[in-house]
Amino acid sequence: MGSLSQYATKVVADRKENSISTIRKLLEIKKEEIVSFGVEFERFKSTLIRLFANSDLNECSPMSVVDAAMKVASLNLDLDPTLAQAYVIARYNNKEKCKIATFMIGYQGLLELARRSGDVKKIETHIVWENERYQYYVGENGTVIEHYPLRPSKRGKERIAVYVLAYLVNGEIYKEWVWDEEVIEIKNMSLSSIKPDKQRYSPWAANVISEDGMWKKTAIRRCMKYLPKSKELIKFLEEEDNYNSDNSTLIDVNIENNENKPNVQNTVVKPQTVERQQVQNTVVKPQTVERQQVQNTVVKPQTVE
C-alpha cells in the first residue's frame, strides 16, 4: 500500500515537473513578444513558474497558464500577487468542464491602467470599518465623504463600506461610495453562478487575493465608468466583461439605482458645521452642532464652513 502511495506521489511530481518544463519552453518561444511589452522576461518567467508550482494552477494545462500570463504581460502589469496588480488563477470553466488558468486584474492594476490615460493624477481607495467614524451624504453642492480611520486593533472586524477618491489632472475629483450590502450582493452573485463544489475557484475565494482587495476592486471598477480611460484599460474591461459573460461567472456586476445616483463629477465640498459622530448605513443631513473629539485623535472644536 505504501509503495502504491509513493508511486502515485511520484507520478504527480513528474507530471508537475513536465508541465513546468513545458511552460519554460512556451515562454521562450514567446520571449520576444513578452519583452516587446516592456516586461522584464526573467523575472516574469520565474514568478509564473513559482505560482504554477505552489497553487491550483498546476491542475491547469501549461498552455492555458501561459495564455493567461500573456494577457498580464500585454498590459505590462506585475504577476507577483503581493503587489495586487494582476493574478493568474485557476477557475472552473463551465463550457470546458475543467479548470483553466485565467487572468484577473487586481485593484492596483486597475489604478495603474487608469493613471496611464494621463488624465488621472491619483486614486485613493479606503475601506470603512464598523468602529470608525465616517460621514457620507449628498448635498446641494455634491457628495461629501469624511472618514476617520482607526488602527487595525481598534477598527472592528466588519466592513461597513468602501469608497474611492479619484483626483484628475484638471482638478476634478470623482467620488464613489459602495455600501457593504452592495459588495456582498456582488460577491454572492459571483458565487451563486458557480456550482457549489467549484466555488473555491471563484476570485472571491482565491488564496492569493485578499478580501480587502476584492472590496476595493469592486468600488474602483464602478468608478471606472466615470474616469478617463487608457487604451489598455478599455481593452481589459471589454475582455473581462466578455469572459464573465461566457462563463456565467459574475465578478464585477454594477448594481445601480439611477434615480438615487448622485452626480459624482464634483470637487471637494466643504460641508456646513456638522456633528462628527458614528453614522452607520444612513445618509446624514447636515445640521449645526459642535464637533466632538474623534476617537484616538484629538480634534479641536472649530466651525467648518
C-alpha positions as CSV (number, residue, x, y, z in Angstrom):
1,M,0.0,0.0,0.0
2,G,2.9,2.3,0.9
3,S,4.6,1.7,-2.4
4,L,1.4,2.4,-4.3
5,S,1.1,5.7,-2.5
6,Q,4.7,6.6,-3.2
7,Y,4.2,5.7,-6.9
8,A,1.2,8.0,-7.1
9,T,3.1,10.8,-5.4
10,K,6.0,10.3,-7.9
11,V,3.6,10.4,-10.9
12,V,2.1,13.7,-9.7
13,A,5.5,15.2,-9.1
14,D,6.7,14.0,-12.5
15,R,3.6,15.5,-14.2
16,K,4.2,18.8,-12.4
17,E,7.9,18.9,-13.4
18,N,6.9,18.1,-17.0
19,S,4.4,20.9,-17.0
20,I,6.9,23.3,-15.7
21,S,9.3,22.3,-18.4
22,T,6.6,22.9,-21.0
23,I,5.9,26.3,-19.6
24,R,9.5,27.2,-19.8
25,K,9.6,26.2,-23.5
26,L,6.4,28.1,-24.3
27,L,7.7,31.2,-22.6
28,E,11.0,31.0,-24.5
29,I,9.0,30.8,-27.8
30,K,7.1,34.0,-26.7
31,K,10.1,35.8,-25.2
32,E,10.4,38.4,-28.0
33,E,6.7,39.3,-27.7
34,I,6.9,39.5,-23.9
35,V,9.9,41.8,-24.0
36,S,8.1,44.0,-26.6
37,F,5.5,44.8,-23.9
38,G,8.2,46.3,-21.7
39,V,8.2,43.3,-19.3
40,E,11.5,42.0,-17.7
41,F,11.5,38.5,-19.1
42,E,13.5,36.5,-16.5
43,R,11.5,37.9,-13.5
44,F,8.2,37.3,-15.4
45,K,9.2,33.7,-16.1
46,S,10.4,32.9,-12.5
47,T,7.3,34.4,-11.0
48,L,4.9,32.4,-13.2
49,I,6.8,29.2,-12.6
50,R,6.7,29.8,-8.8
51,L,3.0,30.5,-8.9
52,F,2.4,27.3,-11.0
53,A,4.4,25.1,-8.6
54,N,2.7,26.4,-5.5
55,S,-1.0,26.8,-6.3
56,D,-4.0,25.2,-8.0
57,L,-2.5,26.3,-11.3
58,N,-0.7,23.0,-11.5
59,E,-4.0,21.4,-12.2
60,C,-4.4,23.5,-15.4
61,S,-2.8,22.9,-18.7
62,P,0.5,24.7,-19.3
63,M,-0.9,26.3,-22.4
64,S,-3.8,27.9,-20.5
65,V,-1.3,29.1,-17.9
66,V,0.9,30.8,-20.5
67,D,-2.1,32.2,-22.3
68,A,-3.4,33.9,-19.1
69,A,0.1,35.1,-18.3
70,M,0.5,36.7,-21.7
71,K,-2.6,38.8,-21.1
72,V,-0.8,40.1,-18.0
73,A,2.3,40.8,-20.0
74,S,0.4,42.6,-22.7
75,L,-0.8,45.1,-20.1
76,N,2.7,45.4,-18.7
77,L,1.5,44.5,-15.2
78,D,3.3,42.6,-12.5
79,L,2.4,38.9,-11.8
80,D,3.6,39.0,-8.2
81,P,0.3,38.6,-6.2
82,T,1.7,40.6,-3.3
83,L,1.6,43.7,-5.5
84,A,-2.1,43.2,-6.3
85,Q,-1.7,44.3,-9.9
86,A,-2.7,41.1,-11.7
87,Y,-3.3,37.4,-10.9
88,V,-3.3,34.1,-12.8
89,I,-5.7,31.8,-11.0
90,A,-7.4,28.5,-11.6
91,R,-11.1,28.8,-12.4
92,Y,-13.6,26.2,-13.3
93,N,-14.8,26.7,-16.9
94,N,-18.5,25.8,-17.3
95,K,-18.1,25.1,-21.1
96,E,-14.9,23.1,-21.0
97,K,-15.9,21.3,-17.8
98,C,-12.4,21.7,-16.4
99,K,-10.1,24.1,-14.6
100,I,-8.3,26.6,-16.7
101,A,-5.8,29.3,-15.9
102,T,-7.4,32.8,-16.0
103,F,-6.1,36.3,-15.9
104,M,-7.6,38.6,-13.4
105,I,-6.6,42.1,-12.7
106,G,-6.2,43.4,-9.1
107,Y,-7.3,46.7,-7.7
108,Q,-3.7,48.1,-8.0
109,G,-3.7,47.0,-11.7
110,L,-6.9,49.0,-12.3
111,L,-5.3,52.0,-10.7
112,E,-2.2,51.6,-12.8
113,L,-4.2,51.4,-16.1
114,A,-6.3,54.4,-15.1
115,R,-3.1,56.5,-14.5
116,R,-1.8,55.7,-17.9
117,S,-4.6,57.8,-19.5
118,G,-2.6,60.8,-18.5
119,D,-5.7,62.5,-17.1
120,V,-5.7,60.8,-13.7
121,K,-3.4,62.3,-11.1
122,K,-4.1,60.0,-8.1
123,I,-6.7,57.5,-7.0
124,E,-7.3,56.5,-3.3
125,T,-9.5,53.7,-2.1
126,H,-10.4,53.0,1.5
127,I,-12.5,50.6,3.5
128,V,-14.6,51.9,6.3
129,W,-14.7,49.5,9.4
130,E,-17.5,49.2,11.9
131,N,-15.9,51.1,14.8
132,E,-14.7,54.0,12.6
133,R,-16.4,57.4,12.4
134,Y,-17.5,58.5,9.0
135,Q,-19.9,60.7,7.2
136,Y,-21.4,60.2,3.7
137,Y,-24.1,62.4,2.4
138,V,-25.2,64.0,-0.8
139,G,-26.0,67.8,-0.5
140,E,-26.8,70.5,-2.9
141,N,-23.0,71.0,-3.6
142,G,-22.4,67.4,-4.3
143,T,-21.1,64.3,-2.5
144,V,-19.4,64.6,0.9
145,I,-17.2,61.8,2.3
146,E,-15.4,62.1,5.6
147,H,-13.7,59.2,7.3
148,Y,-11.6,58.8,10.4
149,P,-9.6,55.5,10.2
150,L,-8.6,53.6,13.3
151,R,-5.7,51.3,13.8
152,P,-6.5,47.6,13.0
153,S,-6.7,46.6,16.6
154,K,-9.4,49.2,17.3
155,R,-11.4,49.4,14.0
156,G,-13.5,46.2,14.4
157,K,-13.9,43.2,12.2
158,E,-16.9,44.1,10.0
159,R,-16.6,46.2,6.8
160,I,-19.2,49.0,6.5
161,A,-18.4,50.4,3.1
162,V,-15.6,51.1,0.6
163,Y,-15.1,54.3,-1.3
164,V,-12.9,55.8,-4.0
165,L,-11.5,59.3,-4.4
166,A,-10.1,59.9,-7.9
167,Y,-8.2,63.1,-8.5
168,L,-7.9,64.3,-12.1
169,V,-5.2,66.4,-13.5
170,N,-7.7,69.2,-14.3
171,G,-8.6,69.5,-10.6
172,E,-11.8,67.5,-10.7
173,I,-12.5,64.8,-8.0
174,Y,-14.6,61.8,-8.7
175,K,-16.1,60.0,-5.7
176,E,-17.7,56.6,-5.4
177,W,-19.2,55.1,-2.3
178,V,-20.3,51.4,-2.1
179,W,-22.1,50.0,0.9
180,D,-21.3,46.6,2.4
181,E,-24.6,45.1,1.3
182,E,-23.9,46.1,-2.3
183,V,-20.4,44.4,-2.2
184,I,-21.8,41.3,-0.5
185,E,-24.6,41.1,-3.2
186,I,-21.9,41.2,-5.9
187,K,-19.9,38.5,-4.1
188,N,-23.0,36.3,-3.7
189,M,-23.9,36.7,-7.3
190,S,-20.4,35.6,-8.3
191,L,-20.5,32.6,-6.1
192,S,-24.1,31.6,-6.9
193,S,-23.2,31.4,-10.6
194,I,-20.7,28.7,-9.9
195,K,-21.6,25.1,-8.8
196,P,-21.1,24.7,-5.1
197,D,-18.3,22.2,-5.5
198,K,-16.4,24.6,-7.7
199,Q,-16.9,27.8,-5.7
200,R,-13.4,27.6,-4.3
201,Y,-12.2,28.7,-7.7
202,S,-14.0,32.0,-7.6
203,P,-11.8,35.1,-7.3
204,W,-13.6,35.8,-4.0
205,A,-12.2,32.5,-2.6
206,A,-8.7,32.5,-4.2
207,N,-6.0,32.4,-1.5
208,V,-3.8,34.9,-3.4
209,I,-6.4,37.6,-3.5
210,S,-7.4,39.2,-0.2
211,E,-11.0,40.1,0.7
212,D,-9.9,43.7,1.1
213,G,-8.6,43.6,-2.4
214,M,-11.8,42.4,-3.9
215,W,-13.8,45.1,-2.0
216,K,-11.5,47.8,-3.3
217,K,-11.6,46.4,-6.8
218,T,-15.4,46.4,-6.7
219,A,-15.5,50.1,-5.9
220,I,-12.8,51.1,-8.4
221,R,-14.5,49.1,-11.1
222,R,-17.7,51.0,-10.6
223,C,-15.8,54.3,-10.5
224,M,-14.2,53.5,-13.9
225,K,-17.4,54.3,-15.7
226,Y,-16.8,58.0,-15.0
227,L,-13.0,58.2,-15.4
228,P,-10.9,58.9,-18.5
229,K,-9.6,55.6,-19.8
230,S,-6.4,54.5,-21.4
231,K,-6.5,52.2,-24.4
232,E,-5.2,49.3,-22.2
233,L,-8.0,49.9,-19.7
234,I,-10.7,49.9,-22.3
235,K,-9.4,46.7,-23.8
236,F,-9.2,45.0,-20.4
237,L,-12.7,46.0,-19.3
238,E,-14.1,44.6,-22.5
239,E,-12.2,41.3,-22.2
240,E,-13.2,40.8,-18.6
241,D,-16.9,41.5,-19.3
242,N,-16.8,39.1,-22.2
243,Y,-15.1,36.4,-20.1
244,N,-17.6,36.7,-17.2
245,S,-20.5,36.6,-19.7
246,D,-19.2,33.5,-21.5
247,N,-18.5,31.6,-18.3
248,S,-21.6,32.7,-16.3
249,T,-19.3,34.0,-13.6
250,L,-20.2,37.5,-12.4
251,I,-17.4,39.3,-10.7
252,D,-17.9,43.0,-11.1
253,V,-21.6,43.4,-11.6
254,N,-22.6,47.1,-11.3
255,I,-25.6,47.5,-9.1
256,E,-27.1,50.9,-9.6
257,N,-30.2,52.8,-8.7
258,N,-30.2,55.6,-11.4
259,E,-32.8,57.6,-9.5
260,N,-30.6,57.9,-6.4
261,K,-27.3,58.0,-8.2
262,P,-25.5,61.3,-7.3
263,N,-23.5,63.3,-9.7
264,V,-20.0,62.2,-8.9
265,Q,-18.3,64.8,-11.0
266,N,-17.6,67.3,-8.3
267,T,-14.8,68.9,-6.5
268,V,-14.1,68.9,-2.8
269,V,-17.2,70.2,-0.9
270,K,-16.8,71.8,2.5
271,P,-19.9,70.8,4.5
272,Q,-21.7,73.1,6.9
273,T,-21.0,72.6,10.6
274,V,-22.0,69.1,11.3
275,E,-21.6,66.7,14.2
276,R,-18.8,64.2,13.8
277,Q,-20.4,61.0,15.2
278,Q,-20.5,57.5,14.0
279,V,-23.1,57.1,11.2
280,Q,-23.8,53.6,10.0
281,N,-25.8,52.8,6.9
282,T,-27.7,56.1,6.9
283,V,-27.5,59.2,4.8
284,V,-26.6,62.2,7.0
285,K,-28.2,65.6,6.6
286,P,-26.0,68.5,7.6
287,Q,-27.0,70.2,10.9
288,T,-25.4,72.9,13.0
289,V,-23.8,71.3,16.1
290,E,-20.5,71.2,17.8
291,R,-17.7,68.8,16.7
292,Q,-16.8,66.1,19.2
293,Q,-13.5,64.5,19.9
294,V,-12.6,61.8,17.4
295,Q,-11.6,58.5,18.9
296,N,-7.8,58.1,19.0
297,T,-7.4,61.6,17.6
298,V,-7.5,65.0,19.3
299,V,-9.8,67.3,17.3
300,K,-10.2,70.8,18.5
301,P,-13.7,72.2,18.0
302,Q,-14.0,74.6,15.1
303,T,-16.6,75.8,12.7
304,V,-16.5,74.2,9.3
305,E,-17.7,76.4,6.5
